Amino acid sequence: MKKSSYKTGAPKTVALLVTTYNWPSALELVLETILRQTQMPDEILIADDGSFDATRQVISYYKENYHLPLKHIWQPDEGFRKSLILNKAIKQTSCEYIIQIDGDILIDRHFVADHLAAAENGYFVQGCRVLINPDLTSELIRSGLQPLGPWRRGIRNRINATRIPFLAPLFKGRPDNNRNIKACNLAFWRKDFITVNGYNNEFYGWGWEDVEFATRLIKAGRKKKRLKMAGIAYHLHHPHSSRSGLDQNETIYLESSKKRVFACANGYNQAS
């Protein structure tokens, strides 16, 4: 759990933001990967969209036994309200930089360090993910954390599991493009998050909230940096979330994308 000094110009403080909902066995694996980081975050924010008590027990165990700097931000289960709980969680930190993952994302031991190396004023960073198949997911849940890498059986997107940091700058991508935005591996400055008023609380159900957020960042003059060959994240397999609100969320995104304003009307400042 070594915490090395930050590079010149990098954020002085960083929070790792983890979203979760009623999958404590996966969250336990995520916390195990956080314990193995070569560069520890200053805070770990667990944004909990209404999980049962088993999730709280997992968080308490790691906080008490491993002294992880954990904050558990919980809201009642009133449907899929990811945007709202993310805004509430970020209100609980003063860290300069936020690295966001989901509660089913296992991170490489250099994950935080790689993201801090990529951090740059005026940019947000979109990382990649490696897909873990159902059989390997079941094995990890049953037996505990195991070594993962590009040649491990049971994964897809093997190139995304390959870490060659000195090649990362070759994969910049278009800085004004909102394609392939996935909040399961995303990093941004807290000041930029506040500038656009965070996530849009109008989103209910799965889908589009991360794309809409990134689109507003770009409108505000921030640029997207793609992170590949570093910041490796492994996505545990699970059934798809309900898509019942997808059309409505897409409509919110489309309406938002037409506006010239970059701060949403119901976001970070309105979250309570």
C-alpha positions in Angstrom: 0.0 0.0 0.0 2.8 2.3 -0.8 1.8 5.9 -1.6 4.5 7.6 -3.7 4.8 11.3 -4.3 2.8 12.8 -7.2 4.5 14.1 -10.3 4.8 17.8 -10.8 1.6 19.3 -12.1 -0.5 16.3 -11.1 -3.3 16.5 -8.7 -2.2 16.8 -5.1 -5.2 14.7 -3.8 -7.2 12.0 -5.5 -10.4 10.2 -4.7 -11.4 6.8 -6.1 -15.2 6.8 -6.6 -16.9 3.4 -6.7 -20.6 3.0 -7.6 -22.3 -0.1 -6.2 -25.7 -1.7 -5.8 -26.4 -5.0 -4.0 -23.4 -7.1 -5.1 -21.2 -7.2 -2.0 -19.2 -10.2 -3.2 -18.1 -8.2 -6.3 -17.4 -5.1 -4.2 -15.2 -7.2 -1.9 -13.1 -8.1 -4.9 -12.9 -4.5 -6.0 -11.6 -3.5 -2.5 -9.0 -6.3 -2.7 -7.7 -4.7 -5.9 -7.6 -1.3 -4.2 -5.5 -2.7 -1.4 -2.9 -3.8 -3.9 -2.4 -0.4 -5.5 1.1 0.9 -6.0 -0.2 4.4 -5.4 -3.1 4.6 -3.0 -5.9 7.2 -3.3 -6.4 9.7 -0.6 -10.1 8.7 -0.2 -12.3 5.9 -1.5 -15.9 7.0 -2.0 -18.5 4.2 -2.2 -21.6 5.6 -3.9 -24.3 3.2 -2.9 -27.7 3.4 -4.7 -29.7 1.7 -2.0 -27.9 -1.6 -1.2 -29.0 -3.9 1.6 -27.0 -4.2 4.8 -24.5 -6.8 3.5 -22.8 -4.1 1.5 -22.4 -1.9 4.6 -20.8 -4.8 6.4 -18.2 -5.4 3.6 -17.3 -1.7 3.7 -17.0 -1.7 7.5 -14.8 -4.8 7.5 -12.3 -3.2 5.1 -12.4 0.1 6.9 -11.7 -1.4 10.3 -9.3 -4.2 9.3 -7.3 -2.5 6.6 -7.7 1.1 7.6 -8.8 2.1 4.1 -9.9 5.7 3.9 -13.5 4.7 3.0 -16.6 6.9 2.9 -19.9 5.1 2.4 -22.5 7.4 0.8 -25.9 5.6 0.7 -29.4 6.6 -0.5 -32.7 4.7 -0.3 -33.5 2.3 -3.1 -36.1 4.2 -5.1 -35.0 2.9 -8.5 -31.9 3.4 -10.6 -30.6 6.8 -9.5 -26.9 6.6 -10.3 -26.5 10.3 -11.2 -27.9 11.5 -7.9 -25.8 9.2 -5.7 -22.7 10.2 -7.7 -23.4 13.8 -7.0 -24.0 13.1 -3.3 -20.7 11.2 -3.1 -18.6 13.9 -4.7 -20.1 16.4 -2.2 -18.3 14.3 0.5 -14.8 14.9 -0.8 -12.5 17.9 -1.3 -10.0 15.9 -3.4 -8.8 17.7 -6.5 -9.2 14.7 -8.8 -11.8 12.0 -9.1 -11.2 8.5 -10.7 -14.6 6.8 -11.2 -15.2 3.1 -11.5 -18.1 0.7 -11.0 -18.5 -1.8 -8.2 -17.8 -4.6 -10.6 -14.5 -3.3 -11.9 -11.3 -5.0 -10.8 -8.4 -2.6 -11.2 -4.8 -3.4 -12.1 -2.3 -2.6 -9.3 -1.0 0.4 -11.2 -4.5 1.8 -12.0 -4.4 4.8 -9.8 -0.8 5.6 -10.6 -1.5 5.4 -14.3 -4.5 7.7 -14.1 -2.5 10.2 -12.1 0.3 10.1 -14.8 -2.4 10.8 -17.4 -4.0 13.7 -15.5 -3.7 17.1 -17.2 -5.5 20.4 -16.6 -8.2 21.0 -19.1 -8.8 17.2 -19.8 -10.9 14.4 -18.6 -9.6 10.9 -19.1 -11.5 7.9 -20.6 -10.0 4.5 -19.8 -10.7 1.1 -21.3 -12.1 -2.1 -19.9 -11.5 -5.8 -20.2 -14.5 -8.1 -20.2 -14.5 -11.1 -18.0 -16.7 -14.0 -19.0 -19.3 -15.7 -16.8 -17.2 -18.7 -15.9 -14.2 -16.7 -14.8 -16.4 -14.3 -13.0 -18.0 -17.1 -11.0 -14.6 -18.5 -10.2 -13.3 -15.2 -8.9 -16.5 -14.7 -6.8 -16.2 -18.2 -5.4 -12.4 -18.4 -4.8 -11.3 -14.9 -4.4 -9.0 -12.6 -6.3 -6.5 -14.2 -8.8 -3.9 -12.8 -11.1 -5.4 -11.3 -14.3 -3.6 -10.4 -17.5 -3.8 -10.4 -21.3 -3.2 -14.2 -21.5 -5.7 -15.2 -18.8 -8.4 -17.6 -20.1 -11.8 -16.1 -19.7 -11.3 -12.5 -20.8 -12.1 -10.5 -23.9 -10.6 -7.3 -25.3 -7.1 -8.7 -24.6 -5.4 -5.6 -25.9 -7.1 -3.6 -23.2 -5.4 -5.9 -20.6 -1.9 -5.1 -22.0 0.0 -2.5 -20.0 2.8 -0.7 -21.8 2.7 2.8 -20.3 5.2 4.4 -22.6 2.9 3.6 -25.6 -0.1 5.2 -23.9 0.5 8.7 -25.5 0.0 7.1 -29.0 -3.7 6.5 -28.3 -4.9 10.0 -27.7 -8.1 9.9 -29.8 -10.2 12.9 -30.7 -10.3 15.4 -27.9 -13.7 16.8 -28.8 -15.5 13.4 -29.4 -18.0 12.0 -26.9 -18.0 8.5 -28.4 -17.3 5.4 -26.3 -17.8 7.2 -23.0 -18.0 4.7 -20.2 -18.1 5.8 -16.5 -16.7 2.4 -15.4 -13.2 3.9 -16.0 -13.3 7.7 -16.1 -11.3 10.4 -14.4 -11.9 14.2 -14.1 -11.0 17.2 -12.1 -13.4 18.1 -9.3 -13.4 21.7 -10.3 -14.5 20.8 -13.8 -17.2 18.5 -12.4 -18.5 21.5 -10.4 -18.3 23.8 -13.4 -20.8 21.7 -15.4 -22.9 21.1 -12.2 -22.0 17.4 -12.1 -24.2 14.6 -13.3 -27.8 15.3 -14.4 -30.2 14.1 -11.7 -33.0 13.9 -14.3 -31.6 10.5 -15.4 -33.5 7.6 -14.0 -32.7 4.0 -15.0 -29.7 2.7 -16.9 -28.0 4.6 -19.7 -26.8 7.9 -21.2 -25.9 9.8 -18.0 -22.2 9.4 -18.5 -22.3 10.4 -22.2 -24.4 13.5 -21.3 -22.0 14.4 -18.6 -18.9 14.1 -20.9 -20.7 16.1 -23.6 -21.2 19.0 -21.2 -17.6 18.8 -20.2 -16.6 19.2 -23.9 -19.0 22.1 -24.2 -17.3 23.7 -21.3 -14.0 23.6 -23.2 -12.6 20.5 -21.6 -11.0 17.9 -23.8 -11.1 14.1 -23.8 -8.0 12.1 -23.4 -8.1 8.4 -24.1 -6.1 6.1 -21.8 -5.0 2.8 -23.4 -2.1 0.5 -22.5 -2.4 1.8 -18.9 -5.2 2.2 -16.3 -6.3 -1.4 -16.9 -9.8 -2.3 -15.6 -11.5 -5.7 -15.6 -15.3 -5.8 -15.8 -17.0 -8.7 -14.1 -19.8 -10.3 -16.0 -23.4 -9.8 -14.8 -26.9 -9.8 -16.4 -27.8 -6.5 -18.1 -29.6 -3.9 -16.0 -33.2 -3.1 -17.0 -33.3 -0.9 -20.1 -36.9 0.3 -19.2 -35.8 4.0 -19.0 -33.4 4.0 -21.9 -35.6 5.8 -24.4 -36.4 8.5 -21.9 -32.8 8.9 -20.9 -31.8 9.2 -24.6 -34.3 11.9 -25.0 -32.8 13.8 -22.1 -29.4 13.4 -23.7 -30.5 14.6 -27.1 -32.3 17.6 -25.7 -29.2 18.5 -23.6 -26.8 18.1 -26.5 -28.8 20.8 -28.5 -28.4 23.4 -25.8 -25.4 25.7 -25.8 -25.2 25.8 -21.9 -22.9 23.3 -20.3 -24.2 23.3 -16.7 -27.3 21.2 -16.1 -30.2 22.7 -14.2 -30.6 19.8 -11.8 -27.2 18.3 -10.8 -24.5 18.5 -8.2 -25.7 21.7 -6.5 -29.2 20.4 -6.2 -28.3 17.0 -4.9 -29.3 16.4 -1.3 
